[in-house]
């Protein structure tokens, strides 16, 4: 009976011992930070401004008001398609005898649109200004040409390409614009465009029967329907850190290598620290080093700081390799300005060199 009780007691101690060795505290490591992404959406744009029709008169004498309404859809952060309807009335001038006249028109065009800022600089939903270009074609429906008809009939004006009845004209249009972001769904915009039309658009014959040109300068507002962007949830990796007592001989310490603002060159006053680090690694072949580069959040931007922190980590790694430390014993990380380990901005221009024993802890976990 005593032997059975003793055996059960020993078995219980073994189970409790194994449980104690496998339990520990849970830690999490950021694997993928939250990031913004583009959401396809419809939008409507209303604009007003001035139009100019090329002719033989002063610039101010050929100006007229113009309005435009456009409905579009952005498929990606770079590309979209829109249907724009613009017009009001156009104005021109016959040189001799001098005769002013105007007519009305409505011009619908289907246009491809490319966001040049996003195309070359990448998508950023918080960006305040975006430059875009558009190109397309359609028709210009012209009507109410009574001024030219009367002048041709009663005042001896010879309009070589006079039209009387309402007329459809082919039109090709392109231009540039800029959006000024107010919120995710509302923005102000300004736009300039040039439209190429048949030579009889203004009832006159151009030199060598050239095409007629109509120009617009417009300002207005743009309203987007629904969400224009979203944000992913951050992804974390959870691990269990054992609570067992560390070995007395455990290797664990860090060395901070400081850098000058916006530089990744190792300064002479940091070489003594690196020399002691290299000596230690040579004497302890079972020790590894984790290099984590950082950048000061108070200067530059996220992209510059991400590159700068990577270059700082690589600079220390190259120095250690030149001193005979195998690259397989070096782990390199770059945090940019996403993490600021120190309170003072100048202290965060640093590469933290953390020495550890790979048999005792995970060297892929950064600061």
N, C-alpha and C positions, 0 to 999 in steps of 0.2 A: 504493500500500500504506500509506504514512504517513497519507494523508488518511483511509483507512478506519479505521485505529487511532485517529486523533484524534476521528473522529465517534463511535466506540463509547465512548471515554472521556468525551466530553461528555454522551452519553446516560446513562451510568451515574451521573455527577454529578447530573444532573437528577432521576433516580429516587430517589437517596439523599437529595437535598434535600427532595423532596416527602414522603418517608417520615418524615424528621425533623420536618417541620412538622405531620404528622397524628398522630404518636405523642405520648403524654403519660402522666400518672398518672391512675389511676382513683379517683374519689371517689363516695361514696354519700350520698344525702339521705333522711331519714326522711319518707315520704309518709303512712303510716298507722300509728300506734303499736299495739302489742298491746292488745287489749281483751277483757274478759270477756263471755261470752254465756250465756244460760240454756239448759239442756238439759231437755226434758220427762222426767218420771220418776214411778215409782210410790213409794208410801211406806206404812208401817204405823205406827199410833200406839196405845199402851196407856196408860190413865189410871185413876186411882182418886181418890176424894174423898168428898164429902158431898152428900146430896140433901135438899131441903126441899119439903114438900107444903103448900100453903096451907090453913089451917084455923083453927078457933076454939080456939086454945091458945097457950101460950108458944112462942116460936121454938125453944127447945132441945128441947121435947117433940115436935116434928114433924120432927126431923132423923133421917136414916138414911144408912147407907153406900151408895156407888154406885161402879160400875165401868163402863168403856167401852173398846171396841176398835173402831178405825176403819181402813179401807183406802181410800186415795185416789190420784188421779192429777192432777198439775199439768200442764196443757196449755201454759201460758205463765207468765212470771214473776208475772203478776197473778191469773190465774184457774185454778181447779181444781174437781174434783168428788170427793166422798167418800161412802162407805157407812159409817155409824156404828151400832154396836149397843151400847146402854147399858141399865142396869137393875140390879136386885138385889131390894130390897124397899122398899115405901113405908109410911109410918106416918102415922096421923091420930088424931083424938080427938073423941068425941061429947060435946057440952057438957052435956046433962042427960037422963038420968042420965049421970054421967061414966063414959066407957068408952074405954079405949085399944085400938086394933086395928091390925093391919098386914096387908099382902098382898104378893104377888110379881108382878113384871112384867118383860118383856123388850121393848125398844123399838128396832126397826131404822128408820133414817131415811136417805134419800138427800138430800145437801145440796150446794148450790153454795157454793164458798169463794172469797173475794177477799182477796188480800194488800194491805191498805190502805197499808202502808209503801212497798211497791214501786210501787203505783199512783200515789201522790202524790210520792214522792221518787226514783223510778227504781230500776232493778235494781242491786244491789251484793252480790255473793256473799260479801264479807267482812263485811257488816253483822252485828252481834252480836244485835240484837233485831228482830223483825218482828211487827207487829200484824195480825191477820186477822179477818174477819167471815164468818159462815156462816148460811145460811138454807135450810130444806128441809122435807120432810114425809115421813110414813111411817105406821107402825102401832105401837100398844102392846098387846102380848099380856098380859092380866092373868089370874092364877090364884092358887089357894090363899087364898081369902077366908074361911077358916074362922072367924077371930076375929069378924068382923062377923056372919056367919050365926048363930053360937052366941049372941052378945049379943042379936040380934034375936029369937031363939027363946025364950031362957030368962030374960033380964034386963029385958025390957020396953023395950028400945031400939028406936025406930022409924026404921029406915033407909029413907028414902023411895025411894031408887034402889039398893036392895040387889041385887047379882048373886051367883049361886051357882056357876054353871058357868063354865068358862074363857071369856074374851071377847076379841075383837079391837076395838080402839078407834082411830079416826083420830087422828093426832098431827101438829101443826105446830111446828117448833122453829127457833130462831135464837139467835145469841149472838156473843160476842167471845172471842178468845184471843190469846196472845202466845207466840212461839217464841224460845228463848234458844240461839243457835248454839254448839255445841261443836266440830264439825268439818263438813266438807262433807256428811256422811251422817247425823250424829247431832245431836240437839238436845233440850233440855228444854222443856216447855211447860206453860202454865196456861190454863184455859178456864172461862168461865161461860156458862150457857145457860138459856133459859126455854122450856118446852114447854106448849102449849095442848092440852087434852084434853077429851073430852065430860064433861058434868056428873056422870055416874054412875061416873067413874073411882074416886072415893073412897067410893062407895055413899051419899053424902049429896046432898041438894038444895041447891044454892047459891042465893044471893039472886037472885031473878028468873030462876032456872034458868040462871045463868051457867056458863061453862066452868070446868073445874078447871085448876089450874096446878101444874106440877112444875118445880123449879129444881135445877140442878147446879152445883157448884164442883169442878173436877177438876184434878189435876196428873199429869204423866207424862212419857214419852219418845217421841220420834219417830225412826224409822229409815227412811232413804231407800235404795231399791234402785238401784244404778248411779250414774253421775255425775250431779250436779245442775247443773254448770256447766262451761264450757270456756273456752279463751282462744285468740284468733286469733294468727297469726304476724305480726310487724311487717313492713310493706311498705317497701322501699327503692327509690329511683330512682338508678341508676348513670349517671354521666357521665364523660367523658374530659376532663381539664384539660390543654390543650396545654402543652408544656414550652418553647415558644418564649420568647425573652427579651422582657420587657415593654418597651413604648416608654418613652423617657426622660420624656415629658410625661404619663405615666399618672396619672389622678386616683384616689387611694385613701387615705383616712384616716377616722377615726371620732371622734365626740364622745359622751360619756356624760352623760345628763340624769338626775340622781338625784331620787328622790321620798321622801316621808315614809311610814312604815308605814301600810298600808291606805288610801292616798290616791293620787289621780291628778291632783292640782292642781300646776301648775308653780310652784315656789318662786321668790321674787325673786332668790335668789343663783344661780339657774341661767340667768337671762335673758341675762347677758353672753355665755355660751357659745352660746346660741341666736341671738343677734344676729350674732355672728361667722359662724355657720353660714349664716344667711340672706344675709349680705353676700357670702359666697363663692359661694353658689348663684346669686345675681343676676349676679355678674361672670363666671360660667362657665356659660352656658346649656346646654352639653353635659353637665353633671354632674347625676346623679340621686342621690337619697338613699333608703336603706333603713332604716326604723324598726322595731326589734324590741323589744317590751315584755317585761319579765320581772317575776317576783314572788318574794319571799323564801319558800322552802320551809319555814322554821322556824315560820311563822305561818299561820293560816287553814287552808283545805283546798284540794283540787285545783280544785273548781268556782269558789270565790271567787277563787283566784289566777289562774285562766284569764280570768275577767272583768276582774280588776284589771289584768293585763298588757295586755289589749286596750284598756282605757280610757287607760292610760298612753301607748300608741302613738298612739291617736287624739288625745290632748291635744297632743302634739308636732306631729302632722300639722296640726291646726287652727291652731296658733300660726304655723307656717310659711306656711300658706295665707293667713292674715291679713296676713302680711308680703309677700305678692305672689308667693309660689312656687306655680306651677301644680300642681294635684293630680296631673296626669299624670306629674310628675317624682318623685312620692313613692310608695314601696312600703311597705305596712304589714303587720307580722306580730306575733303574740302567742304567746309560748312558755309562759305560765303559770309553774309551778314545775317543769316537766319538764326544764329545763336551768338550771343555776346557773353562769354564766360566771365568777363571782368566788368567792374563798374565804370572805370575810366575808358573813354574812347581810344586813347593811344595804346592802352594795354591790350586791346583786341586786335591789334595789327601783329599777329603772333602765329607761330606754329608750336603747338603743345606736343612734346615728345614724351609719350607714356611708355615706360619699360615694364614688361610683364612676362610671365611664364606661360606659354601657350597651353601647357598641360593643366593649368590651374584656372584659366579664365579665357573668355572669348575675345580675341583681339580685334574682331570686326565691329565691336560696339564702340562708337565714337562718343566724344564728349557732347 
